């Protein structure tokens, strides 16, 4: 039985990877437009939907693929080879869809049962006023950097509920239809511009209890889903949402390396005897160093994915040290790829920053993505160091 499941997963991975590869020419063609318009081209969104790639992490009963973290990394990184912003949006929407899969069947039916093509975009960080009423919370506030919100039908909002004395009752992720929210255009940045990660705004929006997910419970491995037999939705919460953030960077790094290598036989090194970059030992060493860093980033990402998938398959919640290490792994991937890209653009030369050169967009996108709070390398390493040393108190519950 397990072998058949493994065979199915491999066949599904191969099919989804091929679908992703087939979309690369389209995404590449629209990459500059996506970047300049600060939103993913609608042609890309339609193609990704047609290919079923917005359903990577949705439950099969709603037409989803319910793939492993390893397969998710593979598909998302291939798309990022063509357009980092498109891959980021698809990735974050899939991540939010996975979170819906952790909720009660009532909530899942309301979101995906009514519309299997529903897309969810949102923000973890709480930024709201909440008021307890019969059956739920009334919320108002602003949630910044909601990647994919321009293409979503549901919003996911970070919420905090306090009692009458100001004491914390719980922290939630609440889900509201986009028709009850508005978008404030605030995404004016240098990298990942095409993600359209604007601000969600709510004014006295009612969110019923069944659409509130306890973040504190989720971090501890407790979810409301009645479908406990589905391994994907037994996966450890923070490891999944953290590791997902580095999938696009794997593809961005591969694309940069390929471009630098491909152009090395045509570009010279100005003011030197080298008519071709490829002939220079210094250039060769830079390319080799960057390639090794990119390989190392992949190894760390895949180890973390396999740890998440393996524990979920065994119905185990990873121990604290493993969860801490996965946060450190994600930060290591972000930093290592950033360093590799710095080496590659330096080796390629100043032409890397010409607007017509995709390398500058890759460099901007990867550097911006690497600054996401969940993958900051020093934070991850402090978390892991404290876990290794058996410190009783760590710096965050998000482990």
N, C-alpha and C positions, 0 to 999 in steps of 0.2 A: 504493500500500500504506500509506504513512504517512497519507494523507488518510483512508482507511477507518478506520485505528486512531484517528485524531483524532475522527472522527465517532462511533465507538463510545464513546470516552471521554466525549464530550459527552452522548450519550444516556444512558449509565450515570450520569453525574453528575446529570442532570436527574431520573432515576428515584429515585436515592438521596436527593436533596434533598427530593423530594416525600414519600418515606417518612418522612424526619425531620420534616418539617412536620406530617404527619398525626399524629405522636405528641406534639406539643406540648401539646395539651389534657390528655392523661393525665399527662405529666410535670409540668405546672403544678399539676394537682390534687394530686399526691403530693409536691410540693416541700417543703412544711412538714413533712410526716411523715418524709420522707427526712432532712431536717435534724435533727429532734428525736430520731429513732431512731439517728442516726449510721451509717446504712447505706442504700444505695439500696433503695427499695421493691421487693419481689420482683415486683410487678405491672409495674414499669418494666423490670426485667431480662427478664422473659418477653416483653414487647412488643418490646424492642430485639432480642432473639434472633429472634422471629418475623419481624421486618422485615429480618433479615439484616445488621444494622448492626454486629454484633460481628465480621463478616467483611470489613470494609472493606479491610484491608491484608493479608489472607491470600492465598496463591497460589490461582489459579483451579482448579488440579487437585484442591484439597481443598474446592471449592465456594466459594472466596473471590472477592472482587470485584477485588482487586489494583489499587486506585485510586491515582491520583497524590496527591502531597502537597497540591496545590491543591484537589482534590475532598475530601480528608480534612478540610481546614480548613473548607470550606463546610458539610459535613454536621455536623461536631462543633459548630461555632459556632451552627448553627440549633437544635440540641438544647439548647445552653447558654442560649438565649433563654428556655427554659422552666424548666430546672433545671441549674445549674452543676455540682452534684455528680454527677448522672447522666451528663452529658456528659464530665466529667473521668474517671470510671471507664471508660466506653466507650472514650474516647480512649487511656488508658494501657493498657488490655487490647489494643486494636488495635496500639498501638506495640510491645508485647511480642510480639504475633503476627507483626509484621513482622520482628522480630529473629529469631524462629524461622525465618522464610523465608530468612535469610542462612546458615543452618546446612546441614550435609550432609543429603542426602535420607534417610539412615538416621534421623537425629534428627527430621526433619520427619515422616516416616512414623510414628515412635513417638508423636509428640504429636498431629498432626492426621490422619494416616492412620487411626489407631485410632479417633479421634473428631473428626469435622470441626467439632463444636460445642465443642471444648476451648477453655478460656479460660486465659490465662497472665497472672499478676500478679507483680510483683517489684520489686527494688531494685538499683540500680547499685552503690552504695557498698559496698565490702568490709567485712564485719564478722563474721569467722569464724576458726576454727582449722581448718586443712586438713592432711591426712596422706596422702601418696602411697602407694597400694597398687597391686597389679597391676590394670591396666585402668582406673584412674581415681583419684578423690580421695574420702576420707572427710571429711565436713565437720560441724562443730558451730558454733553461734552464733546470733545474733539480728540480724534485718534490719528496721530501723524504717521506717515510713511506706510500706507496701506497698499502694498504692491498688488497690482492686478485689479484694483477697485474699479477701474474704468471698464472692465470686461466682466464684472461679477453681478450676480443676481441676489446674493446674500452677503451681509457684512458680519464679521466676527470682531467683537469688542471686548477689550480687557476691562474688567469691572472689579470694584471693591465694595463690599457691604459692611458698614459699621452699625453697631447697635445705638440705642439712644444715648449711651454714655461715651460714644466715640470709640468703643473697643471693636476690634476686627471680628466680624462674624465669619467671613470667608472671602476668597478671591475667586473670580469666575472668568470664563470666556462665555460671553453671551452672543446669541445669534439673532439677527434681525434682517428682514427683507430690505434690499437696497431701496425699494420704493418708499420706505419709512425713514431713510437717511438721505443726506446730501453730501456732495463732494466739494471741498474747497481746494482750489488748485494752488498747491504750495510746493510742488516738486520741481525746483529750479536748482539743479546740481550739475556737477561736472561729469560724473560717471553713472552708469546704469540709468541714463536719462530716459530711455525708452520704456522703463517699467511703469511710468506714470504713477509713482507711489505717493499719491496725494493724500489729503486729510479727510477722514470720514467725520461727519457731524451729525449728532443726534440731539433733538429737542423734545424732551418728554416722551420718549419712545418706551412703550411697554414691552418687556421681555418676560414671557412666562417661565415658570420654574423649570419646565421640561426642556427649555432651550438655554438653560444655564448649566455650564459644566464647571464643577469645582476644580480649579487649577491645583489647589493643595492636594486633593485626593489623587488627581492624575499624576502628579509628580511622584507620589508614593506607589503608583502602579494600580490604583483602584479606579475603575471606569464603570459607567452606568450601562454599557451595552449588555444585552441579554445573550449575545452571540459569542460566548466565551470559547467556542470551538474554533474560531477563526484566528489563526496565529498572528496575522498582521495587526489585529486590534488588541493583541496582548503585548505588543512591542512597547518597550520602555519609552515614556513620553519625551523627556528632555533629550535623551540621546537621539531620538528620531528627528525632532524639530531642529536640533543643533546640526547634526550631520547633513541634513537636507540642504543647509545653507551653502555647503561647499561643492555640491554637485556641479553647478554651472562653472565654477572656477577650474575644475579639471578639464572641461572642454575648451575653455578660453586659453589655458596654458598649451594644450596640444595644438590648437590652431596657430598660436604665435610661434611655437617651435617649428611647425611645418613651413610656415611662411618664411621664416628667417633662413631655414635650410634651403628651401626652394630658390630663393633669390641670391644665395651666396655665390653661385657660379656666374651671375650677371653683374653684380655690384663690385666696384673696386673699393679700396681703402684710400681715400684722398691723401695726397702728400706723402705717399709711400711707394715702394716698388711693386706693391701687390695690385695686379690688374683684376684679380678675383679675390673676394673675401675668403673663399674656401681654401686658398693657398696659404693663408696666414696661420702659423701655429697659435698665436694669441687668440685669433677668432675661433680656431678649433677647440681650444681649451674652454673658451666661454660657452660655446654650444654644448660641449660635453658636460660642463658643470650644470648648466640650466636643465639639460635633459635628465641628469641624475636627480636633481631636485624635484622635477616633475614626476619622475618615476617614484621617488620616495613619498611624495604627496599621495599618489594613487595607492601605494601599499598601505599607508596609514588609513586612508578613507575606506578601502575595501576591508581591512581588518575590522574596523569599527562596524561597518555594515554587516559583516559576517557574525560579529558578536551579538548585534541586535537581533538579526534574523534567527541565529541559533538558539538564543535564549527564548525567543517567542515560540519557536517550534517545540521547545521542550516545556513550554508553559512555566518558565522560570522568570523571575524578576532579577535582572543583573545586580550583582552586589555593588556596594557603594564605590569600591575602588575601581571597578570596571566602568561604572557610569562616569566617575570623575575622569578616568583616562580618556573616555570617548569625547568629553568636552575638550580635553587637552589635545586630542587627535585632530579635532576640527580646527582648533586654533593653529596647530602646526601646519595643517594643509593650507590654510589661508596665508600664513606668513611665508611658507616655503614657495608657494606659487608666486606670491608678490615679489620675492627675491629673484626667482627665476625669470620673471617677466622684466624686471629691471635690468638683469644681465642681457637678456635677448634684445631689448630695444637699444641698449648701449652698443651691443655688438653690431646690430643692423645699421645704426648711425642716426644722425639727426633727421633723416628722411622718414623715420618711424613716426614723427609727429606731424607730418603733412596731413591735412584733413582728408586727402584722397587715400591715405594709407590706412587699412583696417587695424594695423598694429596700435595706433593711438587710441582707437575706440576700445580695443581689447584691454590695453593698459589701464585706461580710465575705468572701465567697467569692473575689472578684477580688483583694482585698488579700492574702489568704493565698496564693493561687496565684502572685502576683507575687513572692513571696519564695523561690520554688524556687531552689536554688543555681545551676542551669544558666542561669537567666534574670536573674540579678542585673545591673542595668544598668551599674554602675561596673566590675564584673568584665569584662563584655562589651566595654565601651569601652576598658578598658586593653588587653585582648587585641587589639582592632582597631587601637588606636593604635600598639602595638608592631609589628603587621604592616605598617601603612602606613609606618612609619619604618624598616623593614628590620632590626629588632632580631633578633639571632641567637637569643636565648633568650626564650621567652615564659613565662607564669606557669602554664601547664597544658598537658598533651598533649591535652586534650579539646577539639580544634578541628577 
